[in-house]
């Protein structure tokens, strides 16, 4: 089991880092935040006004941008990745990266999350911040090896190549049938 909760990604409002902070505060868990802050504009203002004042360096820590090795270490040592997106995220690569490291994901039900996560198996799909808060205490029920297996079997490059091949063959058959 990990040592803390983790938020990983761009520190933009739609990514929900403010919700991740609320979840950590409500559960009295440490939260490590890693990712890029915008240099200017509304997203910079969001960070300066809504996030930075809540970073205390103890319970709420901002790590900054991280490289792949740092990301893997942070993910591997986390209790769970918080993925509180506030928009229809088309894929959710960070959630897959977490599962590849054996780390469960606690996410809001938005965008592709229901296609990536299996609730109760490799994380929790939540309908609200309150549900996210209540699932933090259940994260130990998730088998970290199953998280890794999901990433390997459903989202590996080999699986992707097979699915592309099926699609191309289907399109080729459809094109040939139309001639």
MARDREN-87497 format. One record per atom (N, C-alpha, C): x, y, z. Coordinates in steps of 0.05 Angstrom, whole numbers, padded with zeros to 5 digits, always signed. Each point is the difference from the previous one (the first is absolute). Layout:
BEGIN
XYZ
...
***
This chain:
BEGIN
+00017-00024+00000
-00017+00024+00000
+00018+00025+00000
-00010+00021-00012
+00015+00024-00002
+00001+00018+00025
+00010+00023-00004
+00005+00018+00022
-00017+00026-00001
-00012+00006-00023
-00013+00026-00003
-00019-00002-00024
-00016+00020-00004
-00016+00003-00024
+00016+00017-00019
-00006-00003-00026
+00015+00014-00021
-00019+00012-00020
+00006+00025-00007
-00012+00013-00023
+00022+00004-00020
-00003-00008-00025
+00020+00002-00020
-00013+00011-00026
+00011+00022-00010
-00011+00011-00025
+00003+00030+00000
-00010+00012-00022
+00000+00029-00001
-00017+00012+00022
+00009+00021+00012
-00014+00013+00022
-00020+00020-00012
-00019-00010-00015
-00021+00016-00012
-00027-00006+00014
-00018+00019+00001
-00025-00004+00013
-00015-00025-00009
+00000-00006-00026
-00015-00023-00010
+00012-00027+00010
+00025+00001+00009
+00012-00025+00010
-00007-00005+00029
-00011+00020+00014
-00012-00004+00027
+00020-00002+00023
+00023+00012-00002
+00019-00002+00022
-00013+00012+00026
-00017+00020-00002
-00013+00011+00024
-00018-00021+00013
-00011-00018-00015
-00016-00022+00011
+00018-00020+00014
+00023-00006-00012
+00019-00018+00012
+00009+00011+00027
+00004+00025+00002
+00008+00013+00026
-00023-00004+00020
-00024+00005-00009
-00023-00004+00018
-00002-00028+00010
+00005-00020-00017
-00001-00028+00007
+00021-00006+00021
+00024+00009-00005
+00022-00004+00019
-00006+00012+00027
-00010+00025+00000
-00006+00014+00025
-00022-00015+00015
-00021-00009-00014
-00023-00014+00013
+00008-00027+00011
+00020-00012-00011
+00009-00027+00009
+00025+00001+00018
+00010+00024+00004
+00025+00004+00015
+00023-00016-00011
+00001-00002-00027
+00022-00014-00014
+00019+00021-00012
+00025-00008-00002
+00019+00016-00014
-00006-00001-00030
+00003+00022-00014
-00003+00002-00029
+00025+00011-00012
+00011-00014-00019
+00022+00010-00016
-00012+00008-00027
+00007+00024-00009
-00010+00011-00025
+00024+00003-00019
-00001-00013-00023
+00022+00002-00019
-00011+00008-00027
+00012+00019-00013
-00009+00009-00026
+00008+00028-00006
-00007+00009-00024
+00007+00026-00010
-00021+00021+00007
+00010+00024+00006
-00017+00023+00005
+00003+00018-00025
-00022+00011-00009
+00001+00019-00023
+00016+00024+00008
+00013+00012-00020
+00017+00024+00005
-00016+00026+00001
-00024+00000-00011
-00015+00024-00001
-00030-00007-00006
-00017+00020+00001
-00028-00004-00008
-00017-00012+00022
-00025-00008-00007
-00019-00009+00021
+00009-00024+00016
+00015-00018-00013
+00009-00024+00015
+00022+00007+00020
+00017+00020-00006
+00020+00010+00019
-00015+00013+00023
-00020+00016-00006
-00015+00013+00021
-00014-00020+00018
-00011-00021-00012
-00013-00022+00015
+00020-00012+00020
+00025-00006-00009
+00020-00011+00017
+00007+00020+00023
+00005+00025-00007
+00008+00020+00020
-00022+00005+00021
-00026-00001-00009
-00021+00008+00018
-00013-00025+00014
-00002-00022-00014
-00015-00023+00011
+00017-00023+00010
+00024-00002-00009
+00017-00023+00007
+00024+00008+00018
+00015+00019-00009
+00025+00007+00015
-00005+00007+00029
-00021+00015+00006
-00005+00006+00029
-00006-00024+00017
-00008-00022-00012
-00007-00024+00015
+00023-00020+00003
+00022+00006-00013
+00024-00017+00002
+00015+00008+00025
+00002-00019+00019
+00013+00005+00025
+00028-00013+00003
+00007-00016-00020
+00026-00013+00000
+00001-00025+00018
-00021-00005+00014
-00002-00024+00018
-00022-00018-00010
-00025+00006+00007
-00022-00016-00010
-00005+00003-00030
+00002+00025-00009
-00004+00005-00029
+00027+00010-00011
+00012-00017-00016
+00027+00006-00011
-00001+00003-00030
+00013+00021-00010
+00003+00003-00029
+00028-00008-00008
+00003-00021-00016
+00026-00011-00009
+00010+00016-00023
-00017+00009-00018
+00007+00013-00025
-00001-00019-00023
+00010+00008-00023
+00001-00018-00023
+00018-00024+00006
-00006-00023-00011
+00016-00024+00005
+00006-00014-00027
+00023-00014+00000
+00007-00016-00023
-00012-00028+00003
+00004-00018-00019
-00012-00026+00001
+00009-00017+00024
+00025+00001+00007
+00010-00015+00023
-00013+00010+00026
-00001+00027+00003
-00012+00011+00024
-00030-00007+00001
-00013+00001-00023
-00028-00006-00002
-00005-00029+00008
+00015-00018-00010
-00003-00029+00007
+00004-00005+00030
+00020+00014+00012
+00005-00003+00029
-00024+00011+00016
-00009+00024-00008
-00023+00012+00015
-00024-00018-00002
-00006-00010-00025
-00023-00017-00004
+00002-00026+00016
+00024-00012-00001
+00004-00026+00013
-00002+00001+00030
+00006+00023+00012
-00001+00003+00029
-00026+00012+00010
-00018+00007-00017
-00025+00013+00008
-00021-00021+00009
-00017+00008+00019
-00023-00016+00007
-00019-00002-00024
-00004+00023-00013
-00018+00002-00023
+00006+00026-00015
-00006-00001-00026
+00000+00024-00016
-00028+00012+00001
-00002+00025+00006
-00026+00015-00001
-00002+00011-00028
-00023-00005-00013
-00004+00009-00027
-00028+00013-00001
-00001+00025+00012
-00026+00013+00003
-00007+00019-00023
+00001-00010-00024
-00004+00017-00024
-00027+00012+00000
-00001+00025-00011
-00025+00015-00002
-00008+00005-00029
+00009-00017-00017
-00007+00002-00029
-00001-00028-00011
-00009-00002-00024
-00002-00026-00013
+00027-00009-00012
+00017-00008+00018
+00028-00009-00007
-00002-00022-00021
+00012+00004-00023
-00003-00019-00022
+00014-00027+00005
+00021+00000+00017
+00013-00026+00004
+00009-00004+00029
+00017+00016+00011
+00009-00004+00027
+00026-00016+00003
+00020+00009-00015
+00025-00015+00001
+00012-00002+00028
-00002+00020+00016
+00011-00001+00027
-00013-00023+00016
-00025-00005-00004
-00013-00022+00014
+00012-00027-00009
+00006-00002-00025
+00013-00025-00010
+00028-00002+00011
+00015+00022+00001
+00027+00000+00011
-00001-00009+00029
-00020+00009+00015
-00002-00008+00028
-00004-00030+00002
-00019-00011-00016
-00006-00028+00001
+00025-00017-00009
+00015+00010-00019
+00024-00014-00008
+00021-00001+00022
-00002+00019+00019
+00017-00001+00024
-00012-00015+00023
-00024-00012-00005
-00014-00014+00021
-00015+00017+00019
-00006+00024-00008
-00013+00020+00018
-00029+00003-00007
-00018-00004+00019
-00028+00004-00005
-00006+00030-00006
-00022+00004-00014
-00009+00027-00008
-00027+00006+00012
-00003+00023+00011
-00025+00010+00010
-00008+00023-00018
-00021-00004-00016
-00006+00020-00021
-00029+00008+00000
-00005+00024-00010
-00028+00008-00005
-00009-00013-00026
-00025-00006-00002
-00012-00013-00023
-00003+00021-00022
+00021+00004-00015
-00001+00019-00022
+00016-00011-00024
-00008+00007-00024
+00015-00008-00024
+00004-00030-00002
+00025-00008-00004
+00007-00028-00006
+00004-00016+00026
-00003+00011+00023
+00005-00014+00025
-00015-00027+00001
-00026-00001-00006
-00013-00026+00001
+00011-00021-00019
+00014+00009-00021
+00012-00019-00019
+00027-00010+00010
+00013+00015+00018
+00027-00006+00010
-00001-00015+00026
-00017+00009+00018
-00001-00012+00027
-00023-00020+00002
+00004-00020+00017
-00021-00018+00008
-00004+00005+00030
-00023+00012+00007
-00005+00008+00027
+00004-00023+00020
+00016+00005+00020
+00005-00021+00021
+00022-00020-00008
+00009+00001-00024
+00021-00019-00010
+00027+00014-00002
+00001+00022-00015
+00026+00014-00003
-00002+00029+00010
-00022+00006+00013
-00004+00027+00011
-00029+00003+00006
-00008+00025+00003
-00028+00007+00006
-00009+00022-00019
-00024-00003-00011
-00012+00020-00017
-00021+00014+00017
+00003+00025+00004
-00017+00015+00019
-00017+00021-00015
-00023+00006+00011
-00018+00019-00012
+00003+00028+00013
+00015+00002+00022
+00003+00025+00014
+00026+00001+00016
+00007+00024+00009
+00023+00002+00018
-00005-00016+00026
-00025+00000+00009
-00006-00014+00025
+00005-00030-00003
-00007-00011-00024
+00006-00029-00005
+00030-00004-00001
+00015+00018-00012
+00029-00003+00000
+00010-00001+00029
-00010+00018+00017
+00009+00000+00027
-00006-00027+00014
-00024-00011-00005
-00007-00025+00013
+00016-00024-00010
+00009+00001-00025
+00015-00023-00011
+00030+00000+00008
+00010+00023+00009
+00028+00000+00008
+00006-00021+00022
-00019-00004+00018
+00004-00019+00021
-00003-00029-00010
-00010-00004-00024
-00003-00027-00011
+00021-00008-00020
+00019+00018-00005
+00020-00004-00021
+00017-00025+00006
+00003-00007+00025
+00016-00024+00007
-00013-00026-00009
-00026+00002-00007
-00014-00024-00011
+00007-00006-00029
+00013+00018-00013
+00007-00003-00028
+00026-00016-00001
+00001-00021-00017
+00024-00016-00004
+00018+00015-00020
+00023+00009+00010
+00018+00015-00016
+00011-00016-00024
+00002-00027+00003
+00008-00017-00022
-00021+00000-00022
-00025+00001+00008
-00022+00001-00020
+00001+00027-00015
+00007+00021+00013
+00003+00026-00014
+00021-00003-00022
+00022-00012+00006
+00021-00004-00019
-00009-00019-00023
-00014-00021+00007
-00010-00019-00020
-00019+00014-00019
-00017+00017+00010
-00018+00015-00017
+00015+00016-00021
+00020+00014+00009
+00016+00017-00018
+00014-00018-00021
+00011-00023+00008
+00014-00017-00018
-00019-00014-00020
-00023-00009+00009
-00017-00015-00018
-00019+00016-00017
-00009+00023+00010
-00019+00016-00014
+00011+00024-00015
+00024+00009+00009
+00010+00025-00011
+00029-00001-00009
+00011-00024-00005
+00027-00002-00009
+00003+00008-00029
+00024+00004-00009
+00004+00007-00028
-00008-00024-00018
+00005-00024+00010
-00008-00024-00015
-00030-00002-00004
-00014+00005+00022
-00030+00000-00002
-00009+00022-00019
+00012+00023+00002
-00008+00022-00018
+00005-00008-00029
+00023-00012-00006
+00006-00008-00027
-00020-00021-00010
-00008-00019+00016
-00020-00020-00008
-00027+00014-00006
-00008+00019+00016
-00025+00014-00004
+00001+00016-00026
+00023+00013-00005
+00002+00015-00026
-00001-00019-00023
+00013-00023+00003
-00001-00020-00022
-00029-00009-00005
-00015-00005+00021
-00028-00008-00004
-00016+00022-00014
+00005+00024+00008
-00014+00023-00012
+00007+00002-00030
+00025-00001-00006
+00009+00002-00028
-00012-00023-00017
+00000-00024+00011
-00012-00023-00015
-00030+00004-00004
-00013+00010+00020
-00029+00006-00002
-00005+00021-00021
+00016+00021+00000
-00003+00021-00020
+00006-00010-00028
+00020-00017-00003
+00007-00011-00025
-00022-00018-00011
-00011-00016+00018
-00023-00017-00008
-00024+00017-00009
-00005+00021+00014
-00023+00017-00007
+00005+00014-00027
+00025+00008-00004
+00007+00013-00026
-00002-00020-00023
+00010-00024+00005
-00001-00021-00021
-00028-00008-00006
-00017-00002+00020
-00028-00007-00004
-00015+00021-00015
+00009+00025+00002
-00013+00022-00014
+00007+00002-00029
+00020-00015-00009
+00009+00002-00028
-00016-00017-00019
***
